[in-house]
Amino acid sequence: MAKTKEQQIKDAREAERLLRDETLQRVFAEVEQHVFDSLKSAELGDMDELAQLQAELHGVTALRRRLRIWVDAGIIAEKSAK
């Protein structure tokens, strides 16, 4: 379902707010630190744990990327609405 320009702009504003939110950024940083610390202590052959850690890191990265995509889409929508 395609978003209207108004919805893209609204989503962009909310995404930008989330990207600036200190609490959310601390949560992201904690998850990333947990993953890195766990990677250092993981057993070399423990593929289940390594896959789970990779999935956690991928989730945080994907969420940040999607928020940035919404911000960029809102910028484009605002420019084309003028």
N, C-alpha and C positions, 0 to 999 in steps of 0.2 A: 504494500500500500504506500503510495507516494505521499509525502508530506506536503502540505501547503507552505508557501513562503512564510506565512505568519507562524506556523508551527515550527519551521526550521529556525526562525529567529528566536522564538520562545525557548526552544530546546537549547539553542546556542547560549542564551543567557544563563539558563540553569546549569549547563555544562561548565561554563566559565566560572560560575559561582562555586561549583563543586571542585574544580581544579584549584581554586584559591582557598578552599576551606582547609584550615590548619589541622583540624581533627582528622579529616579524611586523608590528608597527606601524611600525617603521623601513622595512621593505620596502614597505609601503603608501605611506608618505610619500615614499620614493624614486621609486616609480612615478608618483605624483601630481606630484612636482616635475619629473620627466622630461617628463611630458605638458605641463605648463604652460610649461616652457622650450622645448619643441619647438613648441608652438603659437605662441609669440612669434616664432620664427625660420622658421616654415613660410611657403611662398609662398602668397599669397592665393588663387590658383586651383588649388592642388594638392589636389583633392578626395580623392584616394586617401590621401594622408598625413593629412589632417584627419579622414577617416573612421576610419583606423587609430588615431589618437590618441584620438578619441572612444570607440572600442571599448575601448581600454586603460583609460581612466578609468571607463567604465561597468562594466567587469569588477571593478575594485577596489571601486567603490561597491556593486555587486550582492553581492559577497562579504561586505562589512561588514554590509549589510542582512540577508542570509540568516542570518548569525551572530546578529544581534540578534533576529531572528524566532525562532530556536531558543531563545535565552535567555528571551524572553517566553513562548513556549509551555511551557517548563519551569516557569516561575513559576506559570502557570495550572494545569499538571498537578499540581504540588506542593500547591497550594491545594485543588484538587478531590479530591486523594487523602486529605486529612485528615478 
